[in-house]
Amino acid sequence: MGSYSAMLTCLLFMLAAHSCTGKMNVLFLASDDMRPEINAFSGPDFPSPTHPKMNTPNLDRLASRSLLLKKAYVQQAVCSPSRTSLLTGRRPDTTHVYDLTSYWRKVGGNFTTIPQYFKQNGYYSVGMGKIFHPGSASDNDDPISWSDSYYHPETQAFWFNKSVVPSWLSVPEFVYKDHPLPDQLIRDQAIKTLRKVAASSGSEPFFVAVGFIKPHLPFVFPERFLSYADVRLPDNPFAPVHMPGVAWSGYGELRSYWDIAKLHANGAINSTLPDVVVLNLRRAYYSAITYVDSLIGEILAELKNLGLEKNTIVSFWGDHGWQLGEHGEWCKHTNFELATHAPMMVHIPGVTDAGVVTEQLTEYVDLFPTLVDAAGLPPLPVCPLDSSSIEVCTEGSSLLPLITEVNTTAWKQYAFSQYPRANNRIMGYSIRSSRYRYTEWVDFDNKNYTPEWKAVKGVELYDHVVDPEENYNHANDRAYVYVRAKLSGALHDGWRKAIPQNANRTRPVEPVPGS
């Protein structure tokens, strides 16, 4: 096998040859709170033996023509930190965004975003729906990133009124005809925008970002999408054995809806919601995903009808996973697999048309350099240790080598995630290898944004070979002493020592218990 750099050079040459008639456009699709539960991600160990066969034909079709990243991990499993990380290509300890209100340009640095970079390179950049986390977290959708005014659906406040709308609702047609659902209006705006850019084809390439709100709570969708008669209860409605309490989230987001609040659930460890409520919530979540899939299908159909399909890169991602009663846990806000694992795929016309599936570990910070390389724009340098004053760089790795070498040994060995507790005084740092998930909860210096590795509040170690649902914490098992030490060292070393190297190397064999 050639070197990592040789593979990348070869693929960049292919892309340059493909796009010699002009820059490729980008259709940047996103959804909120979608764990990778579409059929393209299905397998014997994901996400659990109790999930039904999903009805997602449009995403499945896109996946069949894309680089499908079956093991993509977010850097923090909650909306604004995850989106900020993806859109700037930098990790939370660089952006300094750990909540839903902080704006990275104020607390981290004047970091360039994906749409901003494309705009700076001659693209018409336009966005709609939920791309950045709205409000103060992005100074109202980061105006500098866009060439045109940003679009939000006018009915969003109506359908997000928690005093009226319950945690889930299937809406009859006569209701949403008068009060269109927000994602329906986002679809309409996307189609309108594609028609506009098609009419002006040849003037400038476009970067169109479309962010769907579902399946975010409340799970509201047209009545015709209510299905999944085979929905089942999770088979593990209990916290992992020996889980440290700091790892737990009381799922206050779900409990804030009036229909859940009246159940007087307290979100405590090993407490559960009534079975009928769990079943209804799971069914509604799956139905909301099918609803989003249908809207994406309409947009992709219009892209094809307008003759833009062959010259448009299409990416799709969900901003993080979601817990549906597994471990008795709900929402995101944790470092568990179901919260940090999310769907991502990238279609590059003429390059991924036959479909490329990889189970290499990838991260959401990888998308920025990937889209830049795929479009043939000036590549992003890797950020140096102190990059607070550097506007354009990345803490991720371009995914393009995975298209030609899906099993390359010159790829990153770990994916990194984190989650704060106690008003950012404790940070849970999590590392995912091909076999294990390892997490250390430690004191956090929230003035210098650094962990205090010796002040440990809890440790987790899950072995996905024997326990893919993460039901048993092996951190203190004698048989896993060596495994824990190796993963702890890798966690402390950080992402820089895990990134692909510009040379061949043999992937280290995962340690096994008792070795």
C-alpha positions in Angstrom: 0.0 0.0 0.0 1.3 3.5 -0.8 1.7 6.1 1.9 -1.1 8.2 3.3 0.1 11.2 1.5 0.3 9.3 -1.8 -3.3 8.1 -1.5 -4.5 11.6 -0.8 -2.5 13.0 -3.7 -4.0 10.4 -6.0 -7.5 11.1 -5.0 -7.1 14.8 -5.2 -5.9 14.4 -8.7 -9.1 12.3 -9.5 -11.2 15.1 -8.0 -9.4 17.8 -10.0 -9.9 15.9 -13.2 -13.6 15.4 -12.4 -14.2 19.0 -11.7 -12.1 20.6 -14.4 -15.1 22.2 -15.9 -15.8 24.2 -12.7 -16.1 24.0 -9.0 -18.5 21.4 -7.6 -21.5 22.7 -5.6 -22.2 21.5 -2.1 -25.6 20.5 -0.6 -25.1 20.4 3.1 -27.9 18.4 4.8 -28.3 18.0 8.6 -30.8 16.6 11.1 -31.2 17.1 14.8 -30.8 14.3 17.4 -30.7 11.5 14.9 -28.8 8.5 16.0 -27.6 6.2 13.1 -30.6 4.0 13.0 -31.3 4.0 9.3 -31.0 0.7 7.4 -27.7 1.6 6.0 -26.2 1.5 9.5 -27.9 -1.7 10.6 -25.9 -4.6 11.9 -25.9 -7.4 14.5 -24.7 -5.1 17.2 -26.2 -1.8 16.4 -28.0 -0.1 17.9 -29.6 -2.9 19.9 -31.4 -6.1 19.2 -34.7 -4.3 19.9 -34.8 -1.7 17.2 -37.1 -2.2 14.2 -36.3 -2.2 10.5 -36.3 1.5 9.6 -38.2 3.0 6.7 -35.6 5.4 5.4 -35.4 4.7 1.6 -34.0 8.1 0.6 -31.2 8.2 3.1 -30.4 4.5 2.3 -30.2 5.5 -1.4 -27.9 8.4 -0.7 -25.8 6.1 1.5 -25.5 3.6 -1.3 -23.8 6.3 -3.4 -21.7 7.9 -0.6 -18.7 7.4 1.6 -20.7 5.9 4.5 -19.0 6.4 7.8 -20.4 3.7 10.0 -18.3 4.7 13.0 -18.5 8.5 13.1 -18.4 10.1 16.5 -19.3 13.6 17.7 -17.1 15.6 20.0 -19.8 16.5 22.5 -23.3 15.0 22.5 -25.4 18.1 22.7 -26.5 20.5 20.0 -24.4 23.7 20.1 -21.0 22.2 21.1 -21.4 19.4 18.5 -22.4 21.8 15.7 -19.8 24.4 16.7 -17.1 21.7 16.6 -18.2 20.3 13.2 -18.7 23.7 11.6 -15.3 25.1 12.8 -13.4 21.8 12.6 -12.2 22.3 16.2 -12.8 20.4 19.4 -14.7 21.8 22.4 -11.6 22.5 24.4 -10.5 24.8 21.6 -13.9 26.4 20.8 -14.6 26.7 24.6 -18.3 25.9 23.8 -19.8 23.4 26.2 -23.3 24.8 26.5 -26.2 26.2 24.4 -25.4 29.9 24.8 -21.7 30.5 24.4 -20.6 31.9 21.0 -17.2 30.5 19.9 -16.1 33.9 18.3 -16.4 35.4 21.8 -15.2 32.6 24.0 -12.8 30.7 21.8 -11.5 32.6 18.8 -12.5 34.1 15.4 -12.6 30.7 13.8 -13.7 30.3 10.2 -16.7 28.0 9.6 -17.4 25.6 6.7 -20.0 27.9 4.9 -17.8 30.9 5.6 -14.8 29.2 4.0 -16.8 28.3 0.9 -18.1 31.8 0.7 -14.5 33.2 0.9 -13.6 30.9 -2.0 -16.3 32.3 -4.4 -19.4 30.3 -3.4 -22.9 31.6 -2.9 -23.4 30.4 0.7 -27.0 30.2 1.9 -28.6 28.5 4.9 -31.9 27.5 6.4 -33.3 25.7 9.4 -31.0 24.4 12.1 -27.3 24.5 11.0 -25.7 26.5 13.8 -27.4 26.3 17.1 -29.6 29.5 16.9 -29.6 32.5 19.2 -26.7 33.6 21.3 -24.7 30.4 20.6 -24.1 31.6 17.1 -25.0 35.3 17.3 -28.1 34.4 15.4 -26.8 31.9 12.9 -23.3 33.5 12.4 -24.2 36.1 9.8 -20.6 36.3 8.4 -20.9 32.7 7.2 -23.7 33.5 4.6 -24.0 35.4 1.4 -27.7 35.9 1.9 -30.2 36.3 4.7 -30.7 33.2 6.8 -34.1 31.4 6.9 -36.0 30.1 9.9 -39.6 28.8 9.5 -42.2 31.1 10.9 -44.2 28.3 12.6 -41.4 27.1 14.7 -42.4 28.8 17.9 -46.0 27.4 17.6 -44.8 23.8 17.3 -42.2 24.2 20.1 -44.6 25.6 22.8 -44.1 23.1 25.6 -47.2 24.2 27.4 -49.3 23.1 24.5 -47.4 20.5 22.5 -46.7 17.2 24.2 -43.5 15.1 23.8 -44.8 13.5 20.7 -47.7 14.2 18.3 -48.9 12.8 15.0 -50.5 15.7 13.2 -53.6 15.3 11.0 -53.3 16.9 7.5 -56.1 19.5 8.2 -54.0 20.9 11.1 -50.6 21.2 9.4 -52.2 22.7 6.2 -53.1 25.8 8.3 -50.0 25.5 10.6 -47.2 24.0 8.5 -44.7 22.0 10.4 -41.3 23.7 10.5 -39.5 21.0 8.5 -42.0 21.2 5.8 -41.3 24.9 5.4 -37.5 24.2 5.5 -38.0 21.7 2.6 -40.0 24.3 0.6 -37.3 26.9 1.2 -34.6 24.4 0.1 -36.4 23.6 -3.1 -37.0 27.3 -3.8 -33.3 28.0 -3.2 -32.1 25.1 -5.5 -34.3 26.5 -8.3 -32.9 29.9 -7.8 -29.2 28.7 -8.0 -30.1 26.5 -11.0 -31.5 29.5 -12.8 -28.3 31.4 -12.3 -26.1 28.4 -13.0 -22.6 29.3 -14.3 -22.3 32.5 -12.3 -20.9 31.0 -9.1 -21.0 27.6 -7.4 -23.3 27.2 -4.4 -23.1 26.0 -0.8 -26.7 25.3 0.3 -27.1 24.2 3.9 -30.4 22.7 5.0 -30.9 21.8 8.6 -33.9 19.8 9.6 -35.2 20.1 13.2 -36.5 16.6 13.6 -36.3 14.1 15.1 -35.6 16.6 18.0 -38.2 16.8 20.7 -41.1 17.2 20.5 -41.5 14.2 18.1 -44.1 16.0 15.9 -44.7 14.6 12.4 -47.6 14.2 9.9 -50.1 11.6 10.9 -49.4 9.5 7.8 -45.9 8.7 9.0 -47.0 7.1 12.3 -46.0 3.4 11.8 -43.6 0.9 13.4 -46.1 -1.6 14.8 -43.2 -3.8 15.7 -41.7 -1.3 18.2 -40.3 -3.0 21.3 -39.0 -2.0 24.7 -35.2 -1.8 25.1 -33.8 -5.0 26.5 -31.5 -3.1 28.9 -33.6 -0.5 30.9 -31.0 -0.3 33.6 -27.9 1.6 34.2 -24.6 -0.1 33.4 -23.3 -2.3 36.3 -20.7 -0.3 38.3 -21.4 2.9 36.4 -20.1 6.0 38.3 -23.0 8.3 39.1 -21.2 11.2 37.4 -21.8 9.5 34.0 -25.6 9.8 34.4 -27.9 12.4 33.0 -31.4 12.9 34.4 -32.9 13.7 31.0 -34.5 16.9 32.1 -35.1 17.9 28.5 -37.7 15.1 28.1 -39.2 15.6 31.6 -39.9 19.2 30.8 -42.8 18.3 28.5 -46.2 18.5 30.2 -47.2 14.9 29.4 -44.0 13.5 30.8 -43.9 15.9 33.8 -47.3 14.7 35.0 -45.7 11.2 35.4 -43.5 12.7 38.2 -40.4 11.0 36.8 -37.3 12.2 38.6 -34.7 11.0 36.1 -32.8 9.1 38.8 -30.5 6.2 38.0 -32.4 3.0 37.4 -35.8 4.7 37.4 -37.9 4.1 34.4 -40.9 5.5 32.6 -44.1 3.4 32.2 -43.8 0.8 29.4 -46.6 2.3 27.3 -44.9 5.7 27.4 -41.5 4.2 26.4 -43.2 2.4 23.5 -45.0 5.5 22.3 -41.9 7.6 22.5 -39.8 5.1 20.6 -42.4 4.7 17.9 -42.8 8.5 17.5 -39.0 8.9 17.3 -38.7 6.3 14.5 -41.7 7.9 12.7 -40.1 11.3 12.9 -37.0 9.9 11.3 -39.1 8.5 8.4 -40.7 11.9 8.1 -37.3 13.7 7.8 -36.2 11.0 5.3 -39.2 11.8 3.1 -38.2 15.5 3.0 -34.6 14.8 2.2 -35.9 12.6 -0.6 -37.9 15.5 -2.1 -34.8 17.8 -2.0 -32.6 15.2 -3.6 -35.2 14.5 -6.3 -35.3 18.3 -7.1 -31.5 18.4 -7.2 -31.7 15.7 -9.9 -34.6 17.3 -11.8 -32.7 20.6 -12.0 -29.6 18.8 -13.5 -27.4 19.6 -10.5 -26.9 16.1 -9.3 -23.7 15.3 -11.2 -21.9 18.4 -10.1 -23.0 18.6 -6.4 -21.3 17.1 -3.4 -24.0 16.0 -0.9 -23.2 15.5 2.8 -25.6 14.4 5.5 -25.0 14.3 9.2 -27.0 14.2 12.5 -25.6 16.4 15.2 -25.3 13.6 17.8 -27.1 10.4 18.8 -30.0 9.9 21.2 -30.9 7.5 23.9 -34.4 5.9 23.8 -34.7 4.3 27.1 -31.6 2.1 26.9 -30.1 2.1 30.4 -33.2 3.9 31.4 -31.6 6.9 29.8 -33.1 9.5 27.5 -31.9 12.3 25.2 -28.2 12.9 24.7 -26.0 14.6 27.4 -23.8 11.6 28.0 -20.6 9.9 26.8 -22.4 6.6 26.0 -22.1 5.1 22.6 -25.8 5.8 21.7 -25.2 9.5 22.4 -21.9 10.0 20.8 -22.4 7.8 17.7 -24.2 9.6 14.8 -24.9 9.2 11.1 -22.6 10.8 8.5 -22.1 10.3 4.8 -20.6 12.2 1.9 -21.5 11.7 -1.7 -18.9 13.0 -4.3 -20.2 12.7 -7.9 -18.0 10.5 -10.0 -16.0 9.3 -7.0 -18.3 7.6 -4.5 -21.1 6.6 -7.0 -20.6 2.9 -6.4 -20.8 3.4 -2.6 -17.9 3.1 -0.1 -18.5 1.7 3.4 -15.9 2.2 6.1 -15.9 1.1 9.7 -12.8 3.1 10.4 -13.1 5.5 13.4 -14.0 9.0 12.2 -15.0 12.2 14.0 -17.2 15.1 13.2 -14.2 17.5 13.1 -13.2 15.5 9.9 -16.0 16.8 7.8 -14.7 20.4 7.3 -11.3 19.3 5.7 -13.1 16.5 3.7 -15.5 18.9 2.0 -12.7 21.4 1.3 -10.6 18.7 -0.3 -13.5 17.2 -2.2 -14.4 20.6 -3.7 -10.8 21.3 -4.7 -10.4 24.3 -2.4 -7.1 25.2 -0.7 -6.6 22.5 1.9 -6.8 23.2 5.6 -3.6 22.9 7.7 -3.7 21.0 11.0 -4.1 23.4 13.9 -0.9 24.0 16.0 -1.0 23.6 19.8 -2.0 27.3 20.3 -4.4 28.1 17.5 -6.7 30.6 19.2 -5.5 33.4 16.9 -5.5 31.3 13.7 -8.8 31.7 11.8 -8.4 28.8 9.3 -7.1 25.4 10.4 -8.5 22.0 11.4 -8.3 19.6 14.3 -9.7 16.9 12.1 -8.5 14.8 9.1 -9.7 14.7 5.6 -11.7 11.5 5.0 -10.8 11.2 1.3 -8.1 8.5 1.8 -10.9 6.2 3.1 -12.5 6.3 -0.3 -9.6 4.5 -1.9 -8.3 2.6 1.1 -11.2 1.8 3.4 -9.0 -0.5 5.5 -5.8 1.7 5.5 -3.6 1.2 8.5 -2.5 4.8 8.3 -5.7 6.0 9.8 -6.5 7.4 13.3 -6.7 4.8 16.1 -9.2 6.6 18.3 -12.2 8.9 18.3 -12.5 11.5 21.1 -15.6 12.8 22.8 -16.3 14.7 26.0 -19.1 15.9 28.2 -19.1 18.5 31.2 -20.8 18.1 34.5 -21.2 20.4 37.6 -21.1 23.7 35.6 -18.0 22.7 33.8 -16.1 21.9 36.9 -15.9 18.2 35.9 -15.3 16.9 32.4 -15.8 13.4 31.1 -13.3 12.6 28.5 -14.1 9.6 26.4 -12.0 7.6 23.8 -13.4 5.1 21.4 -11.2 2.4 19.9 -12.3 -0.3 17.5 -13.1 -2.5 20.5 -13.5 -0.3 23.6 -15.0 2.8 25.0 -13.0 4.3 27.8 -14.0 7.4 29.8 -12.4 9.3 32.7 -14.4 11.9 34.6 -11.9 14.4 36.1 -11.8 17.9 37.6 -11.7 20.5 34.9 -9.9 23.9 35.0 -12.6 25.9 33.3 -10.4 29.0 33.2 -7.6 27.4 31.3 -9.7 24.7 29.6 -7.6 21.8 30.8 -8.3 18.5 32.5 -6.8 17.7 35.9 -6.1 14.0 35.2 -5.1 13.1 38.7 -8.4 14.3 40.2 -10.5 11.4 39.0 -14.3 11.3 39.8 -15.1 8.2 37.9 -13.9 5.8 35.2 -15.8 3.7 32.7 -14.5 0.9 30.4 -16.9 -0.9 28.0 -15.8 -3.9 25.9 -17.9 -3.9 22.7 -16.9 -7.4 21.7 -18.6 -9.0 24.6 -20.9 -6.1 25.5 -22.0 -3.9 22.6 -24.8 -2.3 24.6 -22.3 -1.0 27.3 -24.2 -2.8 30.1 -21.1 -3.6 32.3 -18.3 -1.2 33.3 -15.0 -3.2 33.4 -12.9 -0.3 34.7 -12.1 -2.0 38.0 -11.9 -5.6 36.7 -8.5 -7.1 37.3 -8.6 -8.8 33.9 -8.8 -5.3 32.2 -5.8 -3.7 34.1 -3.6 -3.6 31.0 -6.5 -2.5 28.7 -7.3 0.4 31.0 -3.7 1.5 31.3 -3.3 1.5 27.5 -6.5 3.4 26.9 -5.8 5.9 29.7 -2.5 6.7 28.2 -4.0 7.2 24.8 -6.7 9.5 26.3 -4.1 11.6 28.0 -2.0 11.8 24.9 -4.9 13.3 23.1 -6.1 13.5 19.5 -2.9 14.8 18.0 -1.1 11.4 18.6 -4.0 9.6 17.1 -4.3 11.4 13.8 -3.2 9.7 10.5 0.5 9.9 9.9 2.2 10.6 6.5 3.7 7.2 6.4 2.7 3.5 6.6 2.3 2.0 10.0 0.8 -1.1 11.4 -2.3 -0.7 13.4 -1.6 -1.9 17.0 -3.5 -5.0 18.0 -6.3 -4.2 20.5 -5.3 -5.6 23.9 -7.6 -8.3 25.3 -8.7 -8.8 28.8 -6.1 -10.7 30.9 -3.2 -9.9 28.6 
